[in-house]
Amino acid sequence: MATTKKTTAKKTATTKKTITKKTATKSPVEIITPDIVGTSAGKIWNTLNESEKALTEKELLSLTKLSGQSLYLGLGWLAREGKLESDGKEFKLV
């Protein structure tokens, strides 16, 4: 009886390591101080005062160059002082 010899080929898998480089990113959270809120409210007030119509949130963001967080804080400040009127879509001075 003849014996047969089986040969098996070893498959060598090559794996590549993915290296992720960590870079410093800007935090999406701003440090908020009363000065920043007051300055933001002032920019919003000036923008609305110069406008001949009520402005949307998108328009205010574009015209004032404020971050969303600063815009909302400034709007809250103006609303609390009773200087702001909104229909849910647009903002105008009282």
WOLIN-V733614 format. One record per residue. N is the residue number from 1. RES is the residue in one small letter. PSI is psi as a letter, one per 40 degrees, with the letter a starting at -180 (999 if undefined). OMEGA is omega in whole degrees, -180 to 180 (* if undefined). Layout:
BEGIN
N&RES&PSI&OMEGA + N&RES&PSI&OMEGA
END
This chain:
BEGIN
1&m&h&-177 + 2&a&h&179 + 3&t&h&177 + 4&t&h&-179 + 5&k&h&179 + 6&k&h&175 + 7&t&h&178 + 8&t&h&180 + 9&a&h&178 + 10&k&h&177 + 11&k&h&177 + 12&t&h&180 + 13&a&h&176 + 14&t&h&178 + 15&t&i&178 + 16&k&h&177 + 17&k&h&176 + 18&t&h&-180 + 19&i&h&178 + 20&t&h&-179 + 21&k&h&179 + 22&k&h&178 + 23&t&i&178 + 24&a&h&178 + 25&t&i&179 + 26&k&h&179 + 27&s&h&180 + 28&p&e&-178 + 29&v&h&179 + 30&e&i&172 + 31&i&h&-175 + 32&i&h&175 + 33&t&i&177 + 34&p&d&178 + 35&d&d&-180 + 36&i&d&180 + 37&v&d&179 + 38&g&d&178 + 39&t&d&179 + 40&s&d&178 + 41&a&d&178 + 42&g&d&178 + 43&k&d&179 + 44&i&d&-180 + 45&w&d&179 + 46&n&d&-180 + 47&t&d&179 + 48&l&d&180 + 49&n&d&-180 + 50&e&e&-178 + 51&s&i&178 + 52&e&e&-178 + 53&k&i&175 + 54&a&i&-177 + 55&l&i&177 + 56&t&i&177 + 57&e&d&-179 + 58&k&d&179 + 59&e&d&179 + 60&l&d&177 + 61&l&d&-178 + 62&s&d&-176 + 63&l&d&-177 + 64&t&e&-177 + 65&k&f&178 + 66&l&i&172 + 67&s&i&178 + 68&g&d&-179 + 69&q&d&180 + 70&s&d&179 + 71&l&d&-178 + 72&y&d&177 + 73&l&d&178 + 74&g&d&178 + 75&l&d&178 + 76&g&d&178 + 77&w&d&-179 + 78&l&d&179 + 79&a&d&180 + 80&r&d&178 + 81&e&e&179 + 82&g&f&-177 + 83&k&e&-172 + 84&l&i&176 + 85&e&h&-179 + 86&s&i&175 + 87&d&e&-179 + 88&g&e&179 + 89&k&d&-176 + 90&e&i&-179 + 91&f&i&174 + 92&k&i&179 + 93&l&i&179 + 94&v&999&*
END
